[in-house]
Amino acid sequence: MATFAAGGRITEAITAEILRLRRLRGTQAATSHDDILEALVGEARLAEMDLFDRLQLAATINVCRRYASLSAAGRALFAASRAAKTGPTNDADRLRKYLSRFDLD
């Protein structure tokens, strides 16, 4: 990329263009958790998030992408706490509420 950059330097504009192209190619092209989150929640919201929240949300999104339904993703994410509960559980609702904190569904 530096070869094609003016002056041989990768600037913020070029970095922004790289992110834009990755988003156009699809989420598979995003390589880091920040790339994934920026595409979903936006740069401003991402800047307000703690590293802990970023990592937790990125891991949750990765699990959600592996499953066809919110229920299946919820069962995978909450497997240990589900085993400890004696009553009925609604993992999909629990996951939906977590994602809604970040305006995601």
C-alpha positions as CSV (number, residue, x, y, z in Angstrom):
1,M,0.0,0.0,0.0
2,A,2.8,2.4,0.8
3,T,4.1,2.0,-2.8
4,F,0.9,3.5,-4.2
5,A,0.6,6.2,-1.5
6,A,1.6,9.7,-2.4
7,G,5.1,10.3,-1.0
8,G,5.3,6.7,0.1
9,R,3.4,7.3,3.3
10,I,0.1,5.8,4.5
11,T,-2.0,8.7,5.8
12,E,-5.2,8.8,7.8
13,A,-7.1,9.3,4.5
14,I,-5.6,6.1,3.1
15,T,-6.3,4.2,6.3
16,A,-9.9,5.4,6.1
17,E,-10.1,4.2,2.5
18,I,-8.7,0.8,3.5
19,L,-11.5,0.4,6.1
20,R,-14.1,1.6,3.6
21,L,-13.0,-1.0,1.1
22,R,-13.0,-3.7,3.7
23,R,-16.6,-2.8,4.6
24,L,-17.6,-2.9,0.9
25,R,-16.0,-6.4,0.5
26,G,-17.9,-7.6,3.5
27,T,-17.3,-8.2,7.2
28,Q,-15.1,-11.2,6.4
29,A,-12.3,-8.8,5.4
30,A,-12.2,-7.0,8.7
31,T,-9.1,-8.1,10.5
32,S,-9.3,-6.7,14.0
33,H,-12.0,-6.2,16.6
34,D,-11.8,-2.5,16.1
35,D,-12.4,-2.8,12.4
36,I,-15.5,-5.0,13.0
37,L,-16.8,-2.7,15.7
38,E,-16.3,0.5,13.8
39,A,-18.3,-0.9,10.9
40,L,-21.1,-1.8,13.2
41,V,-21.3,0.9,15.9
42,G,-19.4,3.8,14.2
43,E,-16.1,5.5,14.9
44,A,-17.6,8.0,17.4
45,R,-19.3,5.3,19.6
46,L,-16.2,3.1,19.4
47,A,-14.0,6.0,20.7
48,E,-16.3,6.2,23.8
49,M,-15.9,2.5,24.6
50,D,-13.4,1.0,27.1
51,L,-11.1,-1.7,25.8
52,F,-12.9,-4.2,28.0
53,D,-16.2,-3.5,26.4
54,R,-14.7,-3.5,22.9
55,L,-13.2,-7.0,23.4
56,Q,-16.4,-8.4,25.0
57,L,-18.6,-7.0,22.2
58,A,-16.3,-8.2,19.4
59,A,-16.2,-11.7,20.9
60,T,-20.0,-11.7,21.1
61,I,-20.4,-10.5,17.5
62,N,-18.0,-13.3,16.4
63,V,-20.1,-15.9,18.1
64,C,-23.3,-14.4,16.7
65,R,-21.9,-14.7,13.1
66,R,-21.2,-18.4,13.6
67,Y,-24.8,-19.3,14.3
68,A,-27.9,-19.0,12.2
69,S,-30.2,-17.7,15.0
70,L,-30.0,-15.5,18.1
71,S,-31.2,-18.5,20.2
72,A,-28.3,-20.7,19.1
73,A,-25.8,-17.9,19.7
74,G,-27.3,-17.3,23.1
75,R,-27.1,-20.9,24.0
76,A,-23.4,-21.0,23.0
77,L,-22.6,-17.7,24.9
78,F,-24.4,-18.6,28.1
79,A,-23.8,-22.3,28.3
80,A,-22.1,-22.3,31.7
81,S,-24.6,-20.0,33.4
82,R,-27.5,-21.9,31.8
83,A,-26.3,-25.1,33.3
84,A,-26.3,-23.5,36.8
85,K,-29.9,-22.2,36.5
86,T,-32.8,-24.4,37.7
87,G,-35.6,-22.5,36.0
88,P,-36.3,-21.7,32.4
89,T,-33.8,-19.5,30.5
90,N,-34.3,-17.2,27.6
91,D,-30.8,-16.9,26.1
92,A,-32.0,-15.1,23.0
93,D,-33.6,-12.4,25.1
94,R,-30.5,-12.0,27.2
95,L,-28.4,-11.7,24.1
96,R,-30.8,-9.3,22.5
97,K,-30.8,-7.0,25.6
98,Y,-26.9,-7.0,25.6
99,L,-26.7,-6.1,21.9
100,S,-29.4,-3.4,22.3
101,R,-27.0,-1.6,24.7
102,F,-24.9,-0.9,21.6
103,D,-27.9,-0.3,19.3
104,L,-27.3,-3.7,17.6
105,D,-29.8,-6.4,16.7
